[in-house]
Amino acid sequence: MSQSSTLYVGLDVHQASMAVAYIAHAHDAEVVYLGTIGTRPCDLATLSRTRQSTRTPLGFVYDAGPCGSWLSRDLSHKGSVCWVMAPSVIPKTAGDRVNTDRRDAIPRARLMRSGELTPVDVPAVADAAIRDRSRARADVRRDLKAATWRLNAFWRRHDLRSTGRATWGPAHLRWRSAVIGPTPAQPIVFQEDLRAVSAHTERLPRLAQERQDPVNTWRLAPLVDALQALRGVQCTMAVTTVAARGDLTRGDHPRPLMASRGLTPAASSRGERRRQGSLTQAGHTQARRALVAGAWASRDPANVRRHLPLRLEPPPNAIQDIRGKAHNRALAPGARNSRWPPRSHGGPFLPRGHP
């Protein structure tokens, strides 16, 4: 992209309108605010055609938000450069409390010209579809947890106690269906909460099966299979991590990957004093939660089940060697004798080069 003739266009995107401001690459150029336009394809085509008549090429920039990445894909398909920015890393002036469409669009164009912005990765359509399926499963689990809490709170408020030991089993389900409250309104509330728990419970395996079918034909399916060779990593964690990050080869070091997932500790340095805090929790929340859950699962002893040897057998020898090295690196110095994968009933099943 020729820097001498580039026109930088800042956008503040909403559902039905966009605020537009542009600035030329010249040092003495001023930002021009065009106002608001629609978000239909014809509105975008008119904006690109009118701006290209004065300067070319065009560089667009806007914040990531609930409207998705369709605008970036559409502009990139037409030959323009489009950056999607994370709102948390955009420089802001301290004490600025005025937030309007004009004051959002103008700084975006100016910051893009100065090179102070770092765009985020825009997933392809297939990658975004896998990410939506992973998020749908996480949403169902969150809704199931909330519905279960509401049902337990109802029991505690009215001092309803189950006679059996096991919870959420067949006997417990029969007891729940026979609960009678002191007034007619209470059984209605109880049955509605019970139907919500049952509905969310039935949705989980259905979403898991619907997610597995497109993953098998996904372009990153070999990467998902390779990640499952590591201890504590199953299909859910592998798909969630890969869908959130995309191609892992975009980073040449693990530090950018850890920083993008919020797994690096917060630090504060004042003179000779240096203090580290908890995790920054920046980036993709669902991927960070999956990675933390996998790390906790890797600490527990592995149970020998039928699916474990089947999952660990297909990876090539190079992946099995990496698996053994990763396990040894995660172990404490006095626990080097622990073997992973465990011995199955069919004989030893260990990676090559494992001590």
ROGUFI-401196 format. One record per residue: residue number from 1; residue in one letter; x, y negated, z of N, C-alpha, C in turn. Coordinates in steps of 0.1 Angstrom, whole numbers, plus 5000, padded with zeros to 4 digits. Example, Ala and Ser with C-alpha at 12.3 -4.5 7.8 and 13.67 -1.06 7.14 Angstrom:
[1 A [5132 5057 5078] [5123 5045 5078] [5132 5033 5078]]
[2 S [5128 5022 5071] [5137 5011 5071] [5129 5000 5079]]
This chain:
[1 M [5009 5012 5000] [5000 5000 5000] [5009 4988 5000]]
[2 S [5007 4979 4990] [5015 4967 4989] [5012 4957 5000]]
[3 Q [5022 4954 5008] [5019 4945 5019] [5016 4931 5015]]
[4 S [5021 4926 5004] [5020 4912 4999] [5006 4909 4995]]
[5 S [4998 4919 4990] [4985 4917 4985] [4974 4924 4993]]
[6 T [4977 4929 5005] [4967 4937 5012] [4958 4927 5019]]
[7 L [4945 4931 5020] [4935 4924 5027] [4930 4933 5038]]
[8 Y [4931 4928 5050] [4927 4936 5062] [4913 4932 5066]]
[9 V [4904 4942 5067] [4890 4940 5070] [4887 4946 5084]]
[10 G [4883 4938 5094] [4879 4943 5107] [4864 4945 5107]]
[11 L [4859 4956 5112] [4845 4959 5113] [4841 4962 5127]]
[12 D [4829 4958 5131] [4822 4961 5143] [4810 4969 5140]]
[13 V [4810 4982 5140] [4800 4990 5134] [4789 4993 5145]]
[14 H [4776 4992 5140] [4765 4996 5148] [4756 5005 5140]]
[15 Q [4745 5009 5145] [4737 5019 5138] [4731 5013 5125]]
[16 A [4726 5000 5125] [4720 4994 5114] [4727 4982 5108]]
[17 S [4738 4978 5114] [4745 4966 5109] [4760 4967 5112]]
[18 M [4768 4959 5105] [4782 4958 5107] [4786 4944 5106]]
[19 A [4794 4940 5116] [4800 4926 5115] [4814 4927 5108]]
[20 V [4816 4918 5099] [4828 4919 5090] [4836 4907 5091]]
[21 A [4849 4909 5092] [4859 4898 5092] [4871 4903 5085]]
[22 Y [4878 4894 5077] [4890 4898 5070] [4901 4887 5071]]
[23 I [4913 4892 5068] [4925 4883 5068] [4935 4888 5058]]
[24 A [4942 4879 5052] [4952 4883 5042] [4965 4886 5049]]
[25 H [4975 4892 5042] [4987 4895 5048] [4997 4883 5050]]
[26 A [4994 4872 5044] [5003 4861 5045] [5003 4856 5060]]
[27 H [5015 4851 5064] [5017 4848 5078] [5008 4836 5082]]
[28 D [5005 4827 5073] [4997 4815 5077] [4983 4817 5073]]
[29 A [4978 4829 5070] [4964 4831 5067] [4956 4831 5079]]
[30 E [4944 4826 5078] [4934 4826 5089] [4923 4837 5087]]
[31 V [4918 4841 5098] [4907 4851 5098] [4894 4845 5093]]
[32 V [4887 4851 5084] [4875 4846 5078] [4864 4856 5083]]
[33 Y [4854 4851 5089] [4842 4859 5094] [4831 4858 5084]]
[34 L [4827 4870 5078] [4817 4870 5068] [4803 4872 5073]]
[35 G [4801 4876 5086] [4788 4878 5091] [4785 4893 5092]]
[36 T [4772 4896 5092] [4768 4910 5093] [4762 4915 5080]]
[37 I [4764 4928 5077] [4759 4935 5066] [4752 4948 5070]]
[38 G [4745 4954 5061] [4739 4967 5065] [4749 4979 5064]]
[39 T [4745 4990 5068] [4754 5002 5068] [4750 5012 5057]]
[40 R [4742 5008 5047] [4738 5017 5036] [4750 5017 5026]]
[41 P [4751 5028 5018] [4762 5029 5008] [4762 5017 4999]]
[42 C [4751 5012 4995] [4751 5000 4986] [4757 4988 4992]]
[43 D [4755 4986 5005] [4761 4975 5012] [4776 4976 5013]]
[44 L [4781 4988 5015] [4795 4991 5016] [4801 4989 5002]]
[45 A [4794 4994 4992] [4799 4992 4978] [4800 4977 4974]]
[46 T [4791 4969 4978] [4791 4955 4975] [4803 4948 4983]]
[47 L [4805 4952 4995] [4816 4946 5003] [4829 4950 4996]]
[48 S [4831 4962 4993] [4844 4966 4987] [4846 4959 4973]]
[49 R [4835 4958 4965] [4837 4952 4952] [4840 4937 4953]]
[50 T [4833 4930 4962] [4836 4916 4963] [4850 4913 4969]]
[51 R [4854 4921 4978] [4868 4918 4984] [4879 4923 4974]]
[52 Q [4877 4934 4967] [4887 4938 4957] [4888 4928 4946]]
[53 S [4878 4920 4943] [4880 4910 4933] [4890 4899 4936]]
[54 T [4893 4897 4949] [4902 4887 4954] [4916 4893 4957]]
[55 R [4916 4904 4965] [4928 4911 4969] [4926 4926 4968]]
[56 T [4937 4933 4966] [4937 4947 4966] [4951 4952 4970]]
[57 P [4953 4963 4977] [4942 4972 4982] [4936 4966 4995]]
[58 L [4925 4973 5000] [4918 4969 5012] [4922 4979 5023]]
[59 G [4923 4973 5035] [4925 4981 5047] [4914 4978 5057]]
[60 F [4906 4988 5061] [4895 4987 5070] [4899 4992 5083]]
[61 V [4893 4987 5094] [4896 4992 5108] [4883 4989 5116]]
[62 Y [4879 4999 5124] [4868 4998 5133] [4870 5007 5145]]
[63 D [4862 5006 5155] [4863 5013 5167] [4856 5026 5166]]
[64 A [4862 5037 5172] [4854 5049 5173] [4843 5048 5183]]
[65 G [4831 5054 5179] [4819 5052 5187] [4809 5063 5184]]
[66 P [4797 5061 5188] [4786 5071 5186] [4782 5072 5172]]
[67 C [4786 5063 5163] [4782 5064 5149] [4790 5074 5141]]
[68 G [4800 5080 5147] [4807 5090 5140] [4818 5085 5131]]
[69 S [4823 5094 5122] [4834 5091 5113] [4830 5091 5098]]
[70 W [4817 5090 5096] [4813 5090 5082] [4818 5078 5074]]
[71 L [4819 5067 5081] [4823 5055 5074] [4838 5056 5069]]
[72 S [4846 5062 5078] [4860 5064 5074] [4861 5073 5062]]
[73 R [4854 5084 5062] [4854 5094 5051] [4849 5087 5038]]
[74 D [4839 5079 5039] [4833 5073 5027] [4843 5063 5021]]
[75 L [4849 5055 5029] [4859 5045 5024] [4871 5051 5019]]
[76 S [4876 5062 5026] [4888 5069 5021] [4886 5076 5008]]
[77 H [4873 5081 5006] [4870 5087 4994] [4870 5077 4982]]
[78 K [4867 5065 4985] [4867 5055 4974] [4881 5048 4972]]
[79 G [4891 5053 4979] [4904 5048 4977] [4909 5038 4986]]
[80 S [4902 5034 4996] [4906 5024 5006] [4912 5030 5018]]
[81 V [4920 5023 5025] [4926 5027 5037] [4917 5023 5049]]
[82 C [4913 5033 5057] [4904 5031 5068] [4910 5037 5081]]
[83 W [4911 5029 5091] [4916 5033 5104] [4905 5033 5114]]
[84 V [4905 5044 5122] [4895 5045 5133] [4903 5044 5146]]
[85 M [4900 5034 5155] [4907 5031 5167] [4900 5036 5179]]
[86 A [4908 5041 5189] [4902 5044 5202] [4900 5031 5210]]
[87 P [4889 5028 5215] [4887 5015 5222] [4895 5013 5234]]
[88 S [4900 5024 5240] [4907 5023 5253] [4922 5019 5250]]
[89 V [4927 5020 5238] [4941 5016 5236] [4942 5003 5228]]
[90 I [4931 4996 5225] [4931 4983 5218] [4935 4972 5228]]
[91 P [4945 4964 5224] [4950 4953 5233] [4938 4943 5236]]
[92 K [4937 4939 5248] [4927 4929 5252] [4933 4919 5261]]
[93 T [4927 4907 5260] [4932 4896 5268] [4926 4897 5282]]
[94 A [4934 4895 5292] [4929 4896 5306] [4920 4884 5309]]
[95 G [4909 4887 5315] [4899 4877 5319] [4889 4874 5308]]
[96 D [4890 4881 5296] [4880 4879 5286] [4867 4886 5289]]
[97 R [4856 4879 5291] [4844 4885 5295] [4833 4883 5284]]
[98 V [4836 4877 5273] [4827 4874 5262] [4828 4886 5252]]
[99 N [4817 4892 5249] [4817 4903 5240] [4806 4901 5230]]
[100 T [4810 4898 5218] [4800 4896 5207] [4806 4903 5194]]
[101 D [4797 4904 5184] [4801 4911 5172] [4813 4903 5165]]
[102 R [4812 4890 5165] [4822 4882 5159] [4836 4883 5166]]
[103 R [4835 4883 5180] [4848 4884 5187] [4853 4898 5187]]
[104 D [4846 4908 5183] [4851 4922 5182] [4857 4924 5168]]
[105 A [4851 4918 5157] [4856 4921 5144] [4868 4913 5141]]
[106 I [4869 4900 5145] [4881 4892 5142] [4894 4898 5148]]
[107 P [4895 4902 5160] [4907 4907 5165] [4911 4920 5159]]
[108 R [4902 4928 5154] [4905 4941 5147] [4913 4938 5135]]
[109 A [4909 4929 5127] [4916 4925 5114] [4930 4919 5117]]
[110 R [4931 4911 5127] [4944 4905 5131] [4954 4915 5136]]
[111 L [4949 4924 5145] [4958 4934 5151] [4962 4945 5140]]
[112 M [4954 4948 5130] [4958 4957 5120] [4969 4950 5111]]
[113 R [4968 4938 5109] [4978 4931 5101] [4991 4931 5108]]
[114 S [4991 4929 5121] [5004 4928 5129] [5010 4942 5132]]
[115 G [5002 4952 5129] [5008 4966 5131] [5007 4970 5146]]
[116 E [4999 4965 5154] [4998 4968 5168] [4987 4979 5171]]
[117 L [4982 4985 5161] [4972 4995 5163] [4977 5009 5158]]
[118 T [4973 5019 5165] [4976 5033 5161] [4963 5040 5159]]
[119 P [4960 5044 5147] [4947 5051 5144] [4947 5065 5150]]
[120 V [4935 5069 5153] [4932 5083 5157] [4930 5092 5145]]
[121 D [4931 5105 5147] [4929 5114 5136] [4914 5116 5133]]
[122 V [4910 5115 5121] [4896 5117 5117] [4894 5131 5112]]
[123 P [4886 5139 5118] [4885 5153 5114] [4878 5154 5101]]
[124 A [4881 5165 5094] [4874 5168 5082] [4860 5173 5085]]
[125 V [4852 5174 5075] [4837 5178 5077] [4836 5191 5084]]
[126 A [4844 5201 5079] [4844 5215 5085] [4849 5214 5099]]
[127 D [4860 5207 5102] [4865 5206 5116] [4855 5199 5125]]
[128 A [4848 5189 5120] [4838 5182 5128] [4826 5191 5131]]
[129 A [4823 5200 5122] [4812 5210 5124] [4815 5219 5135]]
[130 I [4828 5224 5135] [4832 5233 5146] [4832 5226 5159]]
[131 R [4836 5213 5159] [4837 5205 5171] [4822 5203 5177]]
[132 D [4813 5201 5168] [4799 5199 5172] [4793 5212 5179]]
[133 R [4797 5223 5173] [4793 5236 5179] [4799 5238 5193]]
[134 S [4811 5234 5195] [4818 5236 5208] [4811 5226 5218]]
[135 R [4808 5214 5213] [4802 5205 5222] [4788 5209 5226]]
[136 A [4781 5216 5217] [4767 5220 5220] [4768 5231 5231]]
[137 R [4777 5240 5230] [4778 5250 5241] [4782 5243 5254]]
[138 A [4791 5233 5254] [4794 5227 5267] [4782 5219 5272]]
[139 D [4774 5213 5263] [4762 5206 5268] [4752 5215 5274]]
[140 V [4751 5227 5268] [4741 5237 5274] [4746 5242 5288]]
[141 R [4759 5244 5289] [4764 5248 5302] [4762 5237 5313]]
[142 R [4764 5225 5309] [4761 5214 5318] [4747 5212 5322]]
[143 D [4738 5214 5312] [4723 5214 5315] [4719 5226 5323]]
[144 L [4725 5237 5321] [4722 5249 5329] [4726 5247 5344]]
[145 K [4738 5241 5346] [4742 5238 5359] [4733 5228 5366]]
[146 A [4729 5217 5359] [4720 5207 5365] [4706 5214 5368]]
[147 A [4701 5222 5359] [4688 5228 5362] [4689 5238 5374]]
[148 T [4700 5245 5375] [4702 5254 5386] [4703 5246 5399]]
[149 W [4709 5235 5399] [4710 5227 5412] [4696 5221 5415]]
[150 R [4688 5217 5406] [4675 5213 5409] [4666 5224 5415]]
[151 L [4668 5236 5410] [4660 5247 5415] [4664 5251 5429]]
[152 N [4677 5251 5431] [4682 5254 5445] [4678 5243 5455]]
[153 A [4678 5230 5450] [4673 5219 5459] [4658 5221 5462]]
[154 F [4651 5226 5453] [4636 5228 5456] [4635 5239 5467]]
[155 W [4643 5249 5466] [4642 5260 5476] [4646 5254 5490]]
[156 R [4656 5246 5490] [4661 5241 5504] [4650 5232 5509]]
[157 R [4644 5223 5501] [4634 5214 5506] [4622 5221 5513]]
[158 H [4618 5232 5507] [4606 5239 5512] [4610 5252 5520]]
[159 D [4623 5253 5523] [4627 5265 5532] [4623 5278 5526]]
[160 L [4625 5280 5513] [4622 5292 5506] [4635 5301 5506]]
[161 R [4634 5313 5512] [4646 5321 5514] [4643 5335 5507]]
[162 S [4653 5339 5499] [4651 5352 5492] [4654 5363 5502]]
[163 T [4647 5374 5501] [4649 5386 5510] [4661 5395 5506]]
[164 G [4665 5394 5493] [4676 5402 5488] [4689 5395 5490]]
[165 R [4700 5402 5486] [4713 5397 5487] [4718 5391 5474]]
[166 A [4716 5398 5463] [4721 5393 5450] [4712 5381 5446]]
[167 T [4718 5371 5440] [4711 5360 5434] [4711 5361 5419]]
[168 W [4701 5356 5412] [4699 5356 5398] [4699 5370 5392]]
[169 G [4697 5380 5400] [4696 5394 5395] [4681 5397 5392]]
[170 P [4678 5410 5388] [4664 5414 5385] [4655 5413 5397]]
[171 A [4660 5417 5409] [4652 5416 5421] [4649 5401 5425]]
[172 H [4660 5393 5423] [4658 5379 5426] [4649 5372 5416]]
[173 L [4649 5376 5404] [4640 5370 5394] [4625 5374 5397]]
[174 R [4623 5386 5402] [4609 5390 5406] [4605 5382 5418]]
[175 W [4614 5380 5427] [4610 5372 5439] [4606 5357 5435]]
[176 R [4614 5352 5425] [4611 5338 5421] [4598 5337 5414]]
[177 S [4594 5347 5406] [4582 5346 5399] [4569 5347 5408]]
[178 A [4572 5352 5421] [4561 5354 5430] [4560 5343 5441]]
[179 V [4568 5333 5439] [4568 5322 5450] [4555 5314 5449]]
[180 I [4549 5312 5461] [4537 5305 5462] [4539 5293 5472]]
[181 G [4536 5281 5468] [4538 5269 5476] [4526 5266 5484]]
[182 P [4527 5257 5494] [4516 5253 5502] [4505 5245 5494]]
[183 T [4509 5239 5483] [4499 5231 5475] [4501 5236 5460]]
[184 P [4490 5233 5452] [4491 5238 5438] [4502 5231 5430]]
[185 A [4506 5219 5434] [4516 5211 5426] [4530 5217 5427]]
[186 Q [4533 5223 5439] [4547 5228 5441] [4550 5240 5432]]
[187 P [4541 5250 5431] [4544 5261 5421] [4546 5257 5407]]
[188 I [4539 5246 5403] [4540 5241 5389] [4554 5236 5387]]
[189 V [4559 5228 5397] [4573 5222 5396] [4583 5233 5396]]
[190 F [4581 5243 5405] [4590 5255 5406] [4590 5262 5393]]
[191 Q [4579 5265 5387] [4579 5273 5374] [4585 5265 5363]]
[192 E [4583 5252 5363] [4590 5244 5352] [4605 5244 5353]]
[193 D [4610 5243 5366] [4625 5244 5368] [4630 5258 5364]]
[194 L [4622 5268 5367] [4626 5281 5364] [4626 5284 5349]]
[195 R [4617 5278 5342] [4617 5280 5327] [4629 5272 5321]]
[196 A [4633 5261 5327] [4644 5254 5322] [4657 5262 5324]]
[197 V [4659 5268 5335] [4670 5277 5338] [4670 5289 5328]]
[198 S [4659 5295 5326] [4658 5306 5317] [4661 5302 5302]]
[199 A [4656 5290 5298] [4658 5286 5285] [4673 5283 5282]]
[200 H [4680 5276 5291] [4694 5273 5290] [4702 5286 5290]]
[201 T [4698 5296 5298] [4705 5309 5299] [4704 5316 5286]]
[202 E [4693 5316 5279] [4691 5322 5266] [4699 5315 5255]]
[203 R [4701 5302 5257] [4707 5295 5246] [4722 5297 5245]]
[204 L [4728 5301 5257] [4743 5302 5257] [4748 5314 5248]]
[205 P [4743 5326 5249] [4748 5336 5240] [4744 5334 5225]]
[206 R [4733 5327 5223] [4729 5323 5209] [4739 5313 5203]]
[207 L [4743 5303 5210] [4753 5294 5205] [4766 5300 5204]]
[208 A [4770 5309 5213] [4783 5316 5212] [4784 5324 5199]]
[209 Q [4773 5331 5195] [4773 5339 5183] [4773 5330 5171]]
[210 E [4765 5319 5171] [4765 5310 5160] [4778 5303 5158]]
[211 R [4786 5301 5168] [4799 5295 5167] [4809 5305 5162]]
[212 Q [4808 5318 5165] [4818 5327 5161] [4818 5330 5146]]
[213 D [4806 5329 5139] [4805 5332 5125] [4812 5322 5117]]
[214 P [4811 5309 5118] [4819 5299 5110] [4833 5299 5114]]
[215 V [4837 5302 5126] [4851 5302 5130] [4859 5312 5122]]
[216 N [4853 5324 5119] [4860 5334 5111] [4864 5329 5097]]
[217 T [4856 5320 5091] [4859 5315 5078] [4865 5301 5078]]
[218 W [4869 5296 5090] [4875 5283 5092] [4889 5283 5087]]
[219 R [4894 5272 5082] [4908 5271 5077] [4918 5273 5088]]
[220 L [4914 5269 5101] [4923 5270 5112] [4920 5283 5120]]
[221 A [4914 5293 5114] [4911 5305 5122] [4924 5313 5125]]
[222 P [4935 5313 5117] [4947 5319 5122] [4953 5313 5134]]
[223 L [4952 5300 5135] [4957 5293 5147] [4949 5297 5159]]
[224 V [4936 5298 5158] [4927 5302 5169] [4931 5316 5173]]
[225 D [4933 5325 5164] [4937 5339 5168] [4951 5339 5174]]
[226 A [4960 5330 5170] [4974 5330 5176] [4973 5325 5190]]
[227 L [4965 5315 5193] [4964 5309 5206] [4958 5319 5216]]
[228 Q [4949 5328 5211] [4943 5338 5220] [4953 5349 5225]]
[229 A [4965 5349 5219] [4976 5358 5224] [4981 5354 5237]]
[230 L [4980 5341 5241] [4985 5336 5253] [4976 5340 5265]]
[231 R [4982 5341 5277] [4974 5345 5288] [4965 5334 5293]]
[232 G [4953 5337 5296] [4943 5328 5300] [4936 5321 5289]]
[233 V [4939 5324 5276] [4932 5318 5265] [4923 5327 5258]]
[234 Q [4910 5324 5258] [4901 5332 5251] [4895 5324 5239]]
[235 C [4885 5330 5233] [4880 5323 5221] [4874 5310 5223]]
[236 T [4867 5308 5234] [4861 5295 5237] [4871 5284 5239]]
[237 M [4882 5287 5247] [4892 5277 5249] [4900 5274 5237]]
[238 A [4903 5285 5229] [4911 5283 5216] [4903 5274 5206]]
[239 V [4890 5277 5204] [4882 5270 5195] [4881 5255 5199]]
[240 T [4878 5253 5212] [4877 5240 5217] [4889 5231 5216]]
[241 T [4901 5237 5219] [4913 5230 5218] [4917 5227 5203]]
[242 V [4916 5236 5195] [4919 5234 5181] [4909 5224 5174]]
[243 A [4897 5225 5177] [4887 5216 5171] [4889 5202 5176]]
[244 A [4893 5200 5188] [4896 5187 5193] [4909 5181 5188]]
[245 R [4919 5189 5186] [4932 5184 5182] [4933 5185 5167]]
[246 G [4928 5195 5160] [4930 5197 5146] [4943 5205 5144]]
[247 D [4950 5200 5134] [4963 5206 5131] [4973 5203 5142]]
[248 L [4978 5213 5149] [4988 5211 5159] [5002 5207 5154]]
[249 T [5004 5209 5141] [5017 5205 5135] [5018 5190 5133]]
[250 R [5008 5182 5136] [5009 5168 5134] [5019 5161 5144]]
[251 G [5021 5168 5155] [5030 5163 5165] [5043 5171 5165]]
[252 D [5055 5165 5166] [5067 5172 5166] [5072 5176 5180]]
[253 H [5064 5172 5190] [5068 5175 5204] [5056 5177 5213]]
[254 P [5057 5185 5223] [5045 5187 5232] [5040 5175 5239]]
[255 R [5049 5165 5241] [5045 5153 5249] [5034 5145 5243]]
[256 P [5034 5143 5230] [5022 5136 5224] [5009 5144 5225]]
[257 L [5010 5157 5224] [4998 5165 5226] [4993 5164 5240]]
[258 M [5002 5165 5250] [4998 5163 5264] [4992 5150 5267]]
[259 A [4998 5139 5261] [4993 5126 5263] [4979 5124 5257]]
[260 S [4977 5130 5246] [4964 5128 5239] [4953 5136 5246]]
[261 R [4956 5146 5254] [4947 5154 5262] [4945 5149 5276]]
[262 G [4954 5139 5280] [4953 5133 5294] [4959 5142 5304]]
[263 L [4969 5151 5301] [4975 5160 5310] [4988 5155 5316]]
[264 T [4992 5143 5313] [5004 5137 5318] [5000 5129 5331]]
[265 P [5009 5129 5341] [5006 5122 5354] [5007 5107 5352]]
[266 A [4999 5100 5359] [5000 5085 5359] [5012 5081 5367]]
[267 A [5019 5070 5363] [5031 5066 5370] [5031 5051 5372]]
[268 S [5037 5047 5383] [5038 5033 5387] [5052 5030 5392]]
[269 S [5059 5021 5385] [5073 5018 5389] [5074 5004 5393]]
[270 R [5080 5001 5404] [5082 4987 5409] [5096 4987 5415]]
[271 G [5105 4981 5407] [5119 4981 5411] [5125 4995 5412]]
[272 E [5130 4998 5424] [5136 5011 5426] [5125 5022 5430]]
[273 R [5113 5018 5433] [5103 5027 5437] [5095 5032 5425]]
[274 R [5093 5045 5424] [5086 5051 5413] [5076 5061 5419]]
[275 R [5064 5059 5416] [5053 5068 5422] [5045 5074 5410]]
[276 Q [5042 5087 5411] [5034 5094 5402] [5021 5098 5408]]
[277 G [5010 5096 5400] [4997 5099 5405] [4991 5111 5399]]
[278 S [4978 5112 5398] [4971 5123 5392] [4971 5122 5377]]
[279 L [4964 5131 5370] [4964 5131 5356] [4957 5119 5351]]
[280 T [4961 5114 5339] [4955 5102 5334] [4941 5104 5329]]
[281 Q [4937 5116 5325] [4924 5120 5321] [4920 5111 5309]]
[282 A [4929 5109 5300] [4926 5102 5287] [4924 5112 5276]]
[283 G [4917 5108 5266] [4916 5116 5255] [4903 5125 5256]]
[284 H [4903 5136 5249] [4892 5145 5248] [4889 5152 5261]]
[285 T [4878 5149 5267] [4874 5155 5280] [4872 5170 5279]]
[286 Q [4865 5174 5269] [4862 5189 5268] [4874 5197 5266]]
[287 A [4883 5192 5257] [4896 5200 5255] [4904 5200 5267]]
[288 R [4905 5189 5275] [4913 5189 5287] [4907 5199 5297]]
[289 R [4894 5199 5298] [4887 5209 5308] [4890 5223 5304]]
[290 A [4890 5226 5291] [4893 5240 5286] [4908 5243 5289]]
[291 L [4917 5234 5287] [4931 5237 5290] [4933 5239 5305]]
[292 V [4927 5231 5313] [4929 5233 5327] [4923 5246 5332]]
[293 A [4911 5250 5327] [4905 5263 5330] [4914 5274 5326]]
[294 G [4920 5273 5314] [4929 5284 5309] [4942 5285 5318]]
[295 A [4947 5273 5323] [4959 5274 5332] [4955 5280 5345]]
[296 W [4943 5277 5350] [4940 5284 5363] [4937 5299 5361]]
[297 A [4932 5303 5349] [4929 5317 5347] [4942 5325 5345]]
[298 S [4953 5318 5340] [4965 5325 5338] [4972 5328 5351]]
[299 R [4969 5322 5362] [4975 5324 5375] [4970 5337 5381]]
[300 D [4958 5341 5378] [4952 5353 5385] [4957 5366 5378]]
[301 P [4957 5377 5385] [4961 5390 5379] [4952 5393 5368]]
[302 A [4957 5399 5357] [4949 5402 5345] [4942 5416 5348]]
[303 N [4929 5416 5345] [4922 5429 5346] [4922 5436 5332]]
[304 V [4925 5449 5333] [4926 5457 5321] [4912 5461 5316]]
[305 R [4907 5455 5306] [4894 5458 5300] [4896 5461 5285]]
[306 R [4885 5465 5280] [4886 5470 5266] [4889 5459 5256]]
[307 H [4884 5447 5258] [4886 5437 5249] [4900 5431 5249]]
[308 L [4907 5433 5260] [4920 5426 5261] [4931 5432 5252]]
[309 P [4932 5446 5251] [4942 5451 5241] [4938 5448 5227]]
[310 L [4924 5448 5224] [4920 5445 5211] [4923 5430 5207]]
[311 R [4923 5421 5216] [4926 5407 5213] [4941 5405 5212]]
[312 L [4949 5412 5219] [4963 5410 5219] [4971 5418 5209]]
[313 E [4965 5428 5203] [4972 5437 5193] [4975 5430 5180]]
[314 P [4965 5423 5173] [4967 5418 5160] [4978 5408 5158]]
[315 P [4982 5399 5168] [4992 5389 5164] [5005 5395 5159]]
[316 P [5012 5388 5151] [5025 5393 5146] [5035 5393 5157]]
[317 N [5047 5399 5154] [5058 5400 5164] [5062 5386 5169]]
[318 A [5063 5377 5160] [5068 5363 5164] [5059 5357 5175]]
[319 I [5046 5359 5173] [5036 5353 5182] [5037 5361 5195]]
[320 Q [5039 5374 5195] [5041 5382 5207] [5053 5378 5215]]
[321 D [5064 5375 5208] [5076 5370 5215] [5073 5357 5222]]
[322 I [5067 5348 5215] [5063 5335 5221] [5054 5337 5233]]
[323 R [5045 5346 5232] [5036 5349 5243] [5044 5354 5256]]
[324 G [5054 5362 5254] [5062 5367 5265] [5071 5356 5271]]
[325 K [5076 5347 5262] [5084 5336 5268] [5075 5326 5275]]
[326 A [5063 5323 5270] [5055 5314 5277] [5050 5319 5291]]
[327 H [5048 5333 5292] [5044 5338 5304] [5056 5338 5314]]
[328 N [5068 5341 5310] [5080 5340 5319] [5082 5326 5324]]
[329 R [5080 5316 5315] [5083 5302 5319] [5072 5297 5329]]
[330 A [5060 5303 5328] [5050 5298 5337] [5051 5305 5351]]
[331 L [5058 5316 5352] [5059 5323 5364] [5069 5317 5374]]
[332 A [5067 5319 5386] [5077 5314 5396] [5090 5322 5395]]
[333 P [5101 5317 5400] [5114 5325 5399] [5113 5338 5406]]
[334 G [5105 5340 5416] [5105 5353 5423] [5095 5362 5418]]
[335 A [5087 5358 5407] [5077 5367 5402] [5080 5371 5388]]
[336 R [5093 5373 5384] [5096 5377 5371] [5092 5391 5367]]
[337 N [5090 5399 5377] [5087 5413 5375] [5073 5415 5371]]
[338 S [5064 5405 5372] [5050 5407 5368] [5050 5408 5353]]
[339 R [5042 5418 5348] [5041 5421 5334] [5028 5416 5328]]
[340 W [5030 5410 5316] [5019 5405 5308] [5022 5408 5294]]
[341 P [5013 5414 5286] [5000 5419 5291] [5001 5431 5300]]
[342 P [4991 5435 5308] [4992 5446 5317] [4991 5459 5309]]
[343 R [4995 5470 5316] [4995 5483 5310] [4980 5488 5309]]
[344 S [4976 5491 5297] [4963 5496 5295] [4962 5511 5297]]
[345 H [4950 5517 5296] [4949 5531 5298] [4955 5539 5286]]
[346 G [4957 5533 5275] [4963 5540 5264] [4978 5539 5264]]
[347 G [4985 5534 5274] [4999 5534 5274] [5004 5519 5275]]
[348 P [5017 5517 5275] [5022 5503 5277] [5018 5494 5265]]
[349 F [5015 5482 5268] [5011 5473 5258] [5018 5460 5262]]
[350 L [5031 5458 5258] [5039 5447 5261] [5045 5440 5249]]
[351 P [5047 5427 5249] [5053 5420 5238] [5067 5424 5237]]
[352 R [5072 5423 5224] [5086 5426 5222] [5095 5416 5229]]
[353 G [5106 5420 5235] [5115 5411 5242] [5110 5407 5256]]
[354 H [5099 5413 5260] [5094 5410 5274] [5103 5418 5284]]
[355 P [5107 5412 5295] [5115 5419 5305] [5107 5430 5312]]
